[in-house]
Structures are given as C-alpha cells and as structure tokens.
Amino acid sequence: MAPKKLKSPRLTAELAAEIKALWKHTELNQAQIAAKLGGLNQGRVSEVINGLRYAEVLPSERI
C-alpha cells in the first residue's frame, strides 16, 4: 500500500489576504510564508504575491 500523499491547505481569499499581509508587513520570504501557513505550496504564495491569483483581495489587517 502506497503512503498517503500530504495535501497542502486549499487556497482561499482569506488565506490570500493573510499571504499579502505577511509579505507586506514582515521580512518573511515566500517559502517561510508557505511554511507558516501550514505547508502551503510556495508556488501558490508566489502567484498571490504577483497578482496571478486573488489579485482583487486586499491584505489582511491582522497578522
């Protein structure tokens, strides 16, 4: 039996807002943000930061 594949959290508008806030208000890099948010894929973090996903979402006011 093959081991279960670990899944990263689903990207939501709320998570995108948190990514944008962490990027704006901390010194964390994309990989660190991904790890802080429960193992999110670093590529998804990059897409959010660069406006390819959830471009319309503003950064969260809470960090």
PyMOL Python script that loads the backbone (N, CA, C, O; Angstrom):
from pymol import cmd

cmd.read_pdbstr("""\
ATOM      1  N   MET A   1       0.848  -1.183   0.000  1.00  0.00           N
ATOM      2  CA  MET A   1       0.000   0.000   0.000  1.00  0.00           C
ATOM      3  C   MET A   1       0.894   1.246   0.000  1.00  0.00           C
ATOM      4  O   MET A   1       1.805   1.365   0.819  1.00  0.00           O
ATOM      5  N   ALA A   2       0.630   2.150  -0.904  1.00  0.00           N
ATOM      6  CA  ALA A   2       1.421   3.375  -1.030  1.00  0.00           C
ATOM      7  C   ALA A   2       1.089   4.337   0.105  1.00  0.00           C
ATOM      8  O   ALA A   2      -0.056   4.400   0.552  1.00  0.00           O
ATOM      9  N   PRO A   3       2.083   5.085   0.571  1.00  0.00           N
ATOM     10  CA  PRO A   3       1.807   6.075   1.628  1.00  0.00           C
ATOM     11  C   PRO A   3       0.902   7.181   1.107  1.00  0.00           C
ATOM     12  O   PRO A   3       0.922   7.519  -0.077  1.00  0.00           O
ATOM     13  N   LYS A   4       0.114   7.733   2.009  1.00  0.00           N
ATOM     14  CA  LYS A   4      -0.790   8.820   1.632  1.00  0.00           C
ATOM     15  C   LYS A   4       0.004  10.073   1.285  1.00  0.00           C
ATOM     16  O   LYS A   4       0.979  10.410   1.956  1.00  0.00           O
ATOM     17  N   LYS A   5      -0.423  10.754   0.237  1.00  0.00           N
ATOM     18  CA  LYS A   5       0.219  11.998  -0.164  1.00  0.00           C
ATOM     19  C   LYS A   5      -0.271  13.113   0.756  1.00  0.00           C
ATOM     20  O   LYS A   5      -1.471  13.249   0.994  1.00  0.00           O
ATOM     21  N   LEU A   6       0.660  13.905   1.267  1.00  0.00           N
ATOM     22  CA  LEU A   6       0.288  15.031   2.116  1.00  0.00           C
ATOM     23  C   LEU A   6      -0.297  16.137   1.249  1.00  0.00           C
ATOM     24  O   LEU A   6       0.242  16.456   0.189  1.00  0.00           O
ATOM     25  N   LYS A   7      -1.386  16.711   1.697  1.00  0.00           N
ATOM     26  CA  LYS A   7      -2.037  17.777   0.952  1.00  0.00           C
ATOM     27  C   LYS A   7      -1.781  19.117   1.628  1.00  0.00           C
ATOM     28  O   LYS A   7      -1.798  19.227   2.854  1.00  0.00           O
ATOM     29  N   SER A   8      -1.544  20.127   0.807  1.00  0.00           N
ATOM     30  CA  SER A   8      -1.397  21.466   1.363  1.00  0.00           C
ATOM     31  C   SER A   8      -2.783  22.080   1.498  1.00  0.00           C
ATOM     32  O   SER A   8      -3.720  21.642   0.830  1.00  0.00           O
ATOM     33  N   PRO A   9      -2.925  23.086   2.351  1.00  0.00           N
ATOM     34  CA  PRO A   9      -4.236  23.720   2.532  1.00  0.00           C
ATOM     35  C   PRO A   9      -4.752  24.323   1.228  1.00  0.00           C
ATOM     36  O   PRO A   9      -3.970  24.775   0.391  1.00  0.00           O
ATOM     37  N   ARG A  10      -6.066  24.327   1.065  1.00  0.00           N
ATOM     38  CA  ARG A  10      -6.694  24.913  -0.121  1.00  0.00           C
ATOM     39  C   ARG A  10      -6.552  26.434  -0.053  1.00  0.00           C
ATOM     40  O   ARG A  10      -6.780  27.041   0.993  1.00  0.00           O
ATOM     41  N   LEU A  11      -6.179  27.032  -1.167  1.00  0.00           N
ATOM     42  CA  LEU A  11      -6.009  28.476  -1.232  1.00  0.00           C
ATOM     43  C   LEU A  11      -7.374  29.150  -1.296  1.00  0.00           C
ATOM     44  O   LEU A  11      -8.177  28.865  -2.184  1.00  0.00           O
ATOM     45  N   THR A  12      -7.626  30.042  -0.351  1.00  0.00           N
ATOM     46  CA  THR A  12      -8.892  30.784  -0.280  1.00  0.00           C
ATOM     47  C   THR A  12      -8.592  32.272  -0.304  1.00  0.00           C
ATOM     48  O   THR A  12      -7.434  32.678  -0.197  1.00  0.00           O
ATOM     49  N   ALA A  13      -9.622  33.079  -0.443  1.00  0.00           N
ATOM     50  CA  ALA A  13      -9.455  34.533  -0.411  1.00  0.00           C
ATOM     51  C   ALA A  13      -8.899  34.975   0.940  1.00  0.00           C
ATOM     52  O   ALA A  13      -8.074  35.887   0.996  1.00  0.00           O
ATOM     53  N   GLU A  14      -9.338  34.347   2.023  1.00  0.00           N
ATOM     54  CA  GLU A  14      -8.856  34.699   3.353  1.00  0.00           C
ATOM     55  C   GLU A  14      -7.370  34.380   3.492  1.00  0.00           C
ATOM     56  O   GLU A  14      -6.608  35.162   4.061  1.00  0.00           O
ATOM     57  N   LEU A  15      -6.974  33.237   2.971  1.00  0.00           N
ATOM     58  CA  LEU A  15      -5.569  32.855   3.019  1.00  0.00           C
ATOM     59  C   LEU A  15      -4.729  33.785   2.137  1.00  0.00           C
ATOM     60  O   LEU A  15      -3.608  34.140   2.500  1.00  0.00           O
ATOM     61  N   ALA A  16      -5.265  34.173   0.991  1.00  0.00           N
ATOM     62  CA  ALA A  16      -4.572  35.113   0.109  1.00  0.00           C
ATOM     63  C   ALA A  16      -4.367  36.455   0.808  1.00  0.00           C
ATOM     64  O   ALA A  16      -3.306  37.066   0.680  1.00  0.00           O
ATOM     65  N   ALA A  17      -5.372  36.913   1.544  1.00  0.00           N
ATOM     66  CA  ALA A  17      -5.256  38.173   2.284  1.00  0.00           C
ATOM     67  C   ALA A  17      -4.170  38.074   3.347  1.00  0.00           C
ATOM     68  O   ALA A  17      -3.438  39.036   3.581  1.00  0.00           O
ATOM     69  N   GLU A  18      -4.064  36.925   3.985  1.00  0.00           N
ATOM     70  CA  GLU A  18      -3.035  36.727   5.004  1.00  0.00           C
ATOM     71  C   GLU A  18      -1.646  36.674   4.365  1.00  0.00           C
ATOM     72  O   GLU A  18      -0.688  37.222   4.911  1.00  0.00           O
ATOM     73  N   ILE A  19      -1.537  36.019   3.214  1.00  0.00           N
ATOM     74  CA  ILE A  19      -0.267  35.968   2.483  1.00  0.00           C
ATOM     75  C   ILE A  19       0.190  37.381   2.145  1.00  0.00           C
ATOM     76  O   ILE A  19       1.348  37.732   2.372  1.00  0.00           O
ATOM     77  N   LYS A  20      -0.712  38.190   1.606  1.00  0.00           N
ATOM     78  CA  LYS A  20      -0.366  39.560   1.221  1.00  0.00           C
ATOM     79  C   LYS A  20       0.055  40.390   2.422  1.00  0.00           C
ATOM     80  O   LYS A  20       0.975  41.202   2.324  1.00  0.00           O
ATOM     81  N   ALA A  21      -0.606  40.195   3.550  1.00  0.00           N
ATOM     82  CA  ALA A  21      -0.249  40.937   4.764  1.00  0.00           C
ATOM     83  C   ALA A  21       1.129  40.532   5.268  1.00  0.00           C
ATOM     84  O   ALA A  21       1.935  41.385   5.639  1.00  0.00           O
ATOM     85  N   LEU A  22       1.398  39.228   5.280  1.00  0.00           N
ATOM     86  CA  LEU A  22       2.705  38.766   5.740  1.00  0.00           C
ATOM     87  C   LEU A  22       3.815  39.271   4.825  1.00  0.00           C
ATOM     88  O   LEU A  22       4.886  39.651   5.298  1.00  0.00           O
ATOM     89  N   TRP A  23       3.566  39.276   3.531  1.00  0.00           N
ATOM     90  CA  TRP A  23       4.552  39.758   2.572  1.00  0.00           C
ATOM     91  C   TRP A  23       4.822  41.255   2.760  1.00  0.00           C
ATOM     92  O   TRP A  23       5.961  41.712   2.663  1.00  0.00           O
ATOM     93  N   LYS A  24       3.757  41.999   3.029  1.00  0.00           N
ATOM     94  CA  LYS A  24       3.865  43.454   3.158  1.00  0.00           C
ATOM     95  C   LYS A  24       4.476  43.889   4.494  1.00  0.00           C
ATOM     96  O   LYS A  24       5.242  44.851   4.541  1.00  0.00           O
ATOM     97  N   HIS A  25       4.142  43.188   5.572  1.00  0.00           N
ATOM     98  CA  HIS A  25       4.486  43.670   6.908  1.00  0.00           C
ATOM     99  C   HIS A  25       5.570  42.880   7.641  1.00  0.00           C
ATOM    100  O   HIS A  25       5.889  43.190   8.788  1.00  0.00           O
ATOM    101  N   THR A  26       6.134  41.870   6.995  1.00  0.00           N
ATOM    102  CA  THR A  26       7.195  41.097   7.655  1.00  0.00           C
ATOM    103  C   THR A  26       8.375  40.949   6.712  1.00  0.00           C
ATOM    104  O   THR A  26       8.315  41.336   5.545  1.00  0.00           O
ATOM    105  N   GLU A  27       9.435  40.388   7.235  1.00  0.00           N
ATOM    106  CA  GLU A  27      10.637  40.121   6.448  1.00  0.00           C
ATOM    107  C   GLU A  27      10.651  38.682   5.923  1.00  0.00           C
ATOM    108  O   GLU A  27      11.666  38.230   5.393  1.00  0.00           O
ATOM    109  N   LEU A  28       9.536  37.960   6.067  1.00  0.00           N
ATOM    110  CA  LEU A  28       9.491  36.563   5.636  1.00  0.00           C
ATOM    111  C   LEU A  28       9.572  36.456   4.122  1.00  0.00           C
ATOM    112  O   LEU A  28       9.013  37.284   3.403  1.00  0.00           O
ATOM    113  N   ASN A  29      10.279  35.420   3.634  1.00  0.00           N
ATOM    114  CA  ASN A  29      10.286  35.167   2.198  1.00  0.00           C
ATOM    115  C   ASN A  29       9.115  34.247   1.843  1.00  0.00           C
ATOM    116  O   ASN A  29       8.382  33.802   2.727  1.00  0.00           O
ATOM    117  N   GLN A  30       8.945  33.970   0.582  1.00  0.00           N
ATOM    118  CA  GLN A  30       7.788  33.198   0.131  1.00  0.00           C
ATOM    119  C   GLN A  30       7.754  31.797   0.740  1.00  0.00           C
ATOM    120  O   GLN A  30       6.691  31.325   1.144  1.00  0.00           O
ATOM    121  N   ALA A  31       8.894  31.135   0.809  1.00  0.00           N
ATOM    122  CA  ALA A  31       8.941  29.790   1.383  1.00  0.00           C
ATOM    123  C   ALA A  31       8.584  29.813   2.866  1.00  0.00           C
ATOM    124  O   ALA A  31       7.907  28.909   3.356  1.00  0.00           O
ATOM    125  N   GLN A  32       9.035  30.843   3.580  1.00  0.00           N
ATOM    126  CA  GLN A  32       8.722  30.960   5.001  1.00  0.00           C
ATOM    127  C   GLN A  32       7.238  31.227   5.221  1.00  0.00           C
ATOM    128  O   GLN A  32       6.639  30.693   6.154  1.00  0.00           O
ATOM    129  N   ILE A  33       6.646  32.052   4.361  1.00  0.00           N
ATOM    130  CA  ILE A  33       5.204  32.303   4.446  1.00  0.00           C
ATOM    131  C   ILE A  33       4.443  31.014   4.200  1.00  0.00           C
ATOM    132  O   ILE A  33       3.493  30.706   4.919  1.00  0.00           O
ATOM    133  N   ALA A  34       4.852  30.258   3.190  1.00  0.00           N
ATOM    134  CA  ALA A  34       4.197  28.985   2.875  1.00  0.00           C
ATOM    135  C   ALA A  34       4.254  28.036   4.068  1.00  0.00           C
ATOM    136  O   ALA A  34       3.251  27.410   4.412  1.00  0.00           O
ATOM    137  N   ALA A  35       5.413  27.926   4.695  1.00  0.00           N
ATOM    138  CA  ALA A  35       5.569  27.045   5.849  1.00  0.00           C
ATOM    139  C   ALA A  35       4.742  27.532   7.034  1.00  0.00           C
ATOM    140  O   ALA A  35       4.135  26.726   7.740  1.00  0.00           O
ATOM    141  N   LYS A  36       4.715  28.837   7.256  1.00  0.00           N
ATOM    142  CA  LYS A  36       3.959  29.418   8.378  1.00  0.00           C
ATOM    143  C   LYS A  36       2.462  29.144   8.241  1.00  0.00           C
ATOM    144  O   LYS A  36       1.755  29.009   9.241  1.00  0.00           O
ATOM    145  N   LEU A  37       1.987  29.064   7.007  1.00  0.00           N
ATOM    146  CA  LEU A  37       0.561  28.865   6.762  1.00  0.00           C
ATOM    147  C   LEU A  37       0.203  27.390   6.578  1.00  0.00           C
ATOM    148  O   LEU A  37      -0.736  27.061   5.852  1.00  0.00           O
ATOM    149  N   GLY A  38       0.933  26.527   7.219  1.00  0.00           N
ATOM    150  CA  GLY A  38       0.567  25.124   7.252  1.00  0.00           C
ATOM    151  C   GLY A  38       1.024  24.309   6.065  1.00  0.00           C
ATOM    152  O   GLY A  38       0.342  23.369   5.655  1.00  0.00           O
ATOM    153  N   GLY A  39       2.167  24.656   5.512  1.00  0.00           N
ATOM    154  CA  GLY A  39       2.693  23.847   4.423  1.00  0.00           C
ATOM    155  C   GLY A  39       2.091  24.152   3.074  1.00  0.00           C
ATOM    156  O   GLY A  39       2.099  23.302   2.184  1.00  0.00           O
ATOM    157  N   LEU A  40       1.576  25.337   2.911  1.00  0.00           N
ATOM    158  CA  LEU A  40       1.054  25.775   1.621  1.00  0.00           C
ATOM    159  C   LEU A  40       2.172  25.719   0.595  1.00  0.00           C
ATOM    160  O   LEU A  40       3.332  25.958   0.931  1.00  0.00           O
ATOM    161  N   ASN A  41       1.841  25.409  -0.648  1.00  0.00           N
ATOM    162  CA  ASN A  41       2.829  25.340  -1.711  1.00  0.00           C
ATOM    163  C   ASN A  41       3.418  26.728  -1.958  1.00  0.00           C
ATOM    164  O   ASN A  41       2.671  27.698  -2.088  1.00  0.00           O
ATOM    165  N   GLN A  42       4.738  26.836  -2.025  1.00  0.00           N
ATOM    166  CA  GLN A  42       5.400  28.124  -2.227  1.00  0.00           C
ATOM    167  C   GLN A  42       5.010  28.750  -3.554  1.00  0.00           C
ATOM    168  O   GLN A  42       4.986  29.975  -3.673  1.00  0.00           O
ATOM    169  N   GLY A  43       4.706  27.937  -4.547  1.00  0.00           N
ATOM    170  CA  GLY A  43       4.266  28.452  -5.843  1.00  0.00           C
ATOM    171  C   GLY A  43       2.948  29.199  -5.748  1.00  0.00           C
ATOM    172  O   GLY A  43       2.745  30.194  -6.444  1.00  0.00           O
ATOM    173  N   ARG A  44       2.038  28.721  -4.879  1.00  0.00           N
ATOM    174  CA  ARG A  44       0.762  29.422  -4.680  1.00  0.00           C
ATOM    175  C   ARG A  44       1.011  30.763  -4.019  1.00  0.00           C
ATOM    176  O   ARG A  44       0.357  31.748  -4.362  1.00  0.00           O
ATOM    177  N   VAL A  45       1.949  30.823  -3.072  1.00  0.00           N
ATOM    178  CA  VAL A  45       2.292  32.086  -2.413  1.00  0.00           C
ATOM    179  C   VAL A  45       2.798  33.071  -3.462  1.00  0.00           C
ATOM    180  O   VAL A  45       2.394  34.234  -3.472  1.00  0.00           O
ATOM    181  N   SER A  46       3.672  32.614  -4.332  1.00  0.00           N
ATOM    182  CA  SER A  46       4.211  33.461  -5.392  1.00  0.00           C
ATOM    183  C   SER A  46       3.099  33.984  -6.304  1.00  0.00           C
ATOM    184  O   SER A  46       3.099  35.160  -6.669  1.00  0.00           O
ATOM    185  N   GLU A  47       2.164  33.126  -6.667  1.00  0.00           N
ATOM    186  CA  GLU A  47       1.066  33.539  -7.539  1.00  0.00           C
ATOM    187  C   GLU A  47       0.206  34.621  -6.884  1.00  0.00           C
ATOM    188  O   GLU A  47      -0.239  35.553  -7.554  1.00  0.00           O
ATOM    189  N   VAL A  48      -0.024  34.496  -5.585  1.00  0.00           N
ATOM    190  CA  VAL A  48      -0.808  35.510  -4.868  1.00  0.00           C
ATOM    191  C   VAL A  48      -0.045  36.831  -4.821  1.00  0.00           C
ATOM    192  O   VAL A  48      -0.605  37.889  -5.109  1.00  0.00           O
ATOM    193  N   ILE A  49       1.224  36.765  -4.459  1.00  0.00           N
ATOM    194  CA  ILE A  49       2.040  37.977  -4.336  1.00  0.00           C
ATOM    195  C   ILE A  49       2.156  38.706  -5.671  1.00  0.00           C
ATOM    196  O   ILE A  49       2.159  39.936  -5.713  1.00  0.00           O
ATOM    197  N   ASN A  50       2.250  37.954  -6.749  1.00  0.00           N
ATOM    198  CA  ASN A  50       2.434  38.544  -8.075  1.00  0.00           C
ATOM    199  C   ASN A  50       1.123  38.835  -8.804  1.00  0.00           C
ATOM    200  O   ASN A  50       1.131  39.220  -9.974  1.00  0.00           O
ATOM    201  N   GLY A  51      -0.001  38.651  -8.112  1.00  0.00           N
ATOM    202  CA  GLY A  51      -1.294  39.024  -8.670  1.00  0.00           C
ATOM    203  C   GLY A  51      -1.883  38.053  -9.677  1.00  0.00           C
ATOM    204  O   GLY A  51      -2.818  38.410 -10.394  1.00  0.00           O
ATOM    205  N   LEU A  52      -1.365  36.841  -9.751  1.00  0.00           N
ATOM    206  CA  LEU A  52      -1.910  35.848 -10.671  1.00  0.00           C
ATOM    207  C   LEU A  52      -3.132  35.138 -10.091  1.00  0.00           C
ATOM    208  O   LEU A  52      -3.952  34.592 -10.830  1.00  0.00           O
ATOM    209  N   ARG A  53      -3.243  35.151  -8.784  1.00  0.00           N
ATOM    210  CA  ARG A  53      -4.415  34.599  -8.088  1.00  0.00           C
ATOM    211  C   ARG A  53      -4.863  35.622  -7.051  1.00  0.00           C
ATOM    212  O   ARG A  53      -4.041  36.253  -6.386  1.00  0.00           O
ATOM    213  N   TYR A  54      -6.153  35.773  -6.925  1.00  0.00           N
ATOM    214  CA  TYR A  54      -6.750  36.667  -5.929  1.00  0.00           C
ATOM    215  C   TYR A  54      -6.177  38.091  -5.994  1.00  0.00           C
ATOM    216  O   TYR A  54      -5.886  38.695  -4.962  1.00  0.00           O
ATOM    217  N   ALA A  55      -6.023  38.606  -7.190  1.00  0.00           N
ATOM    218  CA  ALA A  55      -5.486  39.959  -7.366  1.00  0.00           C
ATOM    219  C   ALA A  55      -6.389  41.010  -6.715  1.00  0.00           C
ATOM    220  O   ALA A  55      -5.912  42.057  -6.276  1.00  0.00           O
ATOM    221  N   GLU A  56      -7.688  40.730  -6.656  1.00  0.00           N
ATOM    222  CA  GLU A  56      -8.652  41.694  -6.128  1.00  0.00           C
ATOM    223  C   GLU A  56      -8.696  41.726  -4.600  1.00  0.00           C
ATOM    224  O   GLU A  56      -9.311  42.621  -4.020  1.00  0.00           O
ATOM    225  N   VAL A  57      -8.052  40.764  -3.946  1.00  0.00           N
ATOM    226  CA  VAL A  57      -8.094  40.666  -2.484  1.00  0.00           C
ATOM    227  C   VAL A  57      -7.047  41.596  -1.870  1.00  0.00           C
ATOM    228  O   VAL A  57      -5.892  41.613  -2.296  1.00  0.00           O
ATOM    229  N   LEU A  58      -7.463  42.361  -0.872  1.00  0.00           N
ATOM    230  CA  LEU A  58      -6.553  43.266  -0.154  1.00  0.00           C
ATOM    231  C   LEU A  58      -5.861  42.514   0.979  1.00  0.00           C
ATOM    232  O   LEU A  58      -6.385  41.510   1.463  1.00  0.00           O
ATOM    233  N   PRO A  59      -4.684  42.989   1.410  1.00  0.00           N
ATOM    234  CA  PRO A  59      -4.007  42.356   2.543  1.00  0.00           C
ATOM    235  C   PRO A  59      -4.867  42.388   3.806  1.00  0.00           C
ATOM    236  O   PRO A  59      -5.587  43.355   4.055  1.00  0.00           O
ATOM    237  N   SER A  60      -4.782  41.342   4.580  1.00  0.00           N
ATOM    238  CA  SER A  60      -5.494  41.280   5.856  1.00  0.00           C
ATOM    239  C   SER A  60      -4.954  42.343   6.784  1.00  0.00           C
ATOM    240  O   SER A  60      -3.776  42.694   6.728  1.00  0.00           O
ATOM    241  N   GLU A  61      -5.829  42.857   7.643  1.00  0.00           N
ATOM    242  CA  GLU A  61      -5.396  43.859   8.624  1.00  0.00           C
ATOM    243  C   GLU A  61      -4.847  43.231   9.881  1.00  0.00           C
ATOM    244  O   GLU A  61      -4.283  43.920  10.731  1.00  0.00           O
ATOM    245  N   ARG A  62      -5.007  41.933  10.005  1.00  0.00           N
ATOM    246  CA  ARG A  62      -4.466  41.237  11.187  1.00  0.00           C
ATOM    247  C   ARG A  62      -3.328  40.314  10.745  1.00  0.00           C
ATOM    248  O   ARG A  62      -3.391  39.674   9.696  1.00  0.00           O
ATOM    249  N   ILE A  63      -2.310  40.271  11.563  1.00  0.00           N
ATOM    250  CA  ILE A  63      -1.177  39.390  11.260  1.00  0.00           C
ATOM    251  C   ILE A  63      -0.934  38.503  12.462  1.00  0.00           C
ATOM    252  O   ILE A  63      -0.026  37.673  12.443  1.00  0.00           O
TER     253      ILE A  63
END
""", "prot")
cmd.dss("prot")
cmd.show_as("cartoon", "prot")
cmd.util.cbc("prot")
cmd.orient("prot")
